Amino acid sequence: MLTKRTLLSTLVGATLACATLAPLPALASKAEDTLNVAFSSEPEALDTYKIAGREGLILSRHIYDGLLYKDLDTGEFKPALAESWAFTDPMTIEFKLRQGVKFHNGADFSADDVLTTLNTVVKPDYGTRYQISVDWIDRVEKIDAYTVRIHMAKPFAGAVEMLADALPIYPHEYFAANGSAGMSATPVGTGPYQLVEQTPGVRYVLERFEQHYAGSPKGQPAIGRIVARTIPEMNTQYAELMSGQLDWIWRIPPDQASKLERRVNIVNAPIMRIAYVNFARAANEGGYAISDVRVRQAIIHAVNREQIAKVFGGAASEVLNSACNPAQFGCEQDVTRYDYNPDKARALLQEAGLADGFELDMTFAAMPRPVAEAVAADLAKVGIRVNLNENQYAAAVQKWREGSVPALFSNWGSYGIGDVVFIQSNFFGGGADDQIADADIAALLQVADTSNDREVRKANYSQALKKIADRAYWMPMYNFNINYGLADDLNFQPHPDEFARWWLASWK
């Protein structure tokens, strides 16, 4: 029987009980104009192109700028380092660059910075973490000191989305001399904050960049200083938030949030991230049970996804049926649905010649162990004996791409972007993460990903998602929402892309 009560719940309850015995100390962060924040996971080195986790990406977006910026409150794309842009033909985008922009090291921004940055990170040997973010770029051409053209390697419907802060521009001389290691050790950008101190993975100090360019869509920050720390123990984060040592924490489990809201400001917000189990059909045609579609269907019927979503996802989380987030453009909902039906699961296993069940190796990463254990427990009830292997995310992805992982349980945030182009092709379009290798689906996605016609895109995504569900290539789990813990005197607005915009925060 699943339960919300854990050892952590007990400890938090004790912490809260003790907190009621004494008044809280006065908050110092506002008086010192310092926003104190904490992450549970260590931020990665701050070369944006090498980062997978949100922690490092959040810090990076305060340090760096892209050519464009997307206002999630309006959906509008706004000029950032580029003051204007236009498609000169279906495969070429021309940018007029903003003049008078300074990097944190005093260098002047120009076309050379765009040229050097993008022409470097598109090269396979650079090791950009997510190739989908740059593999649509063939080359960047300098027209003059403040005009560049991006020549596309292929039509890509998500090009403008990626240019909106996901592809930051580095100072060309510094980047050419120091490379990725230099950008990680001493990040230099044009963003609203500059990094003035870091103990990598532990503590980061950012200060408002007073020369941040006028007209920036990020605006001029109201808060002068940010101190970000890695605090793995959530109980420590809770205690520091209640005592005024922290102003911002996130990813608070639902049961803990209900306890904490008596003492601090808890804000719940939906995000693009979803949980999923991916079955590697192509990697398992040599004899694994899940190469049989009936077995994959049985697995989905056997897992009580509704209860798991309710217990671990929170009240706002819902069971998913399509391999995407319903909030994304093109996420077809009229697909085959698999209800919780253990009897149906057993019948399918018997039909597949596995009435006695079988063993299944399942790797999980970036998901709490209790969630993986809940999935394994449900599968055990129909005779599927799951061997759970917990890995760090990077290691799990490497094994998945090598084809040595039959089933991967993880999550995907689509870069926080509300368009299925950033999830479908990553897993089913023929790239490194596509261990399904279904040519029919890849062909549909190719059309959808390269068309400028939204109706054509929508129709092809619909067909692809229907096939994915019919063939049970994924077990979609649930959509995520996040609980934030905030100081009472902090104005902070969360956004569904999981990027904390502290440059928009202010003190009450």
Buried (B, 14 or more C-beta within 10 A) or exposed (E): EBEEEBEBBEBBBEBBEEBEEEEEEEBEBBEEEBBBBBBBBEBBBBBBBBBBBBBBBBBBBBBBBBBBBBEBEEEEBBBBBBBEBEBEEEBBBBBBBBEEBBBBEEBEBBBBBBBBBBBBBBEEEBEBBBBBBBBBBBEBBBEEEBBBBBEBBEBBBBBBBBBBBBBBBBBBBBBBEBBBEBBBEBBBBBBBBBBEEBEBBEEBBBBBBEEBBEEBBBEEBBBBBBBBBBBEEBBBBBBBBBEBBBBBBBBBBBBBBBBBBEBBBBBBBBBBBBBBBBBBBEBBEEEBBBBBBBBBBBBBBBBBBBBBBBBBBBEBBBBBBBBBBEBBBBBBEEBBEBEBBBEBBBBBBBBBEBEEBBEBEBBBBBBEEBBBBBBBBBBEEBBBEBEBBBBEBBEBBBBBBEEEBBBBBBBBBBBBBBBBBBBBBBBBBBBBBBBBBBEEBBBBBBBBBBBEEEEEBBBBBBBBBBBBBEBBBBBBBBBBBBBBBBBEBBEBEBBBBBBBBBBBBEBE
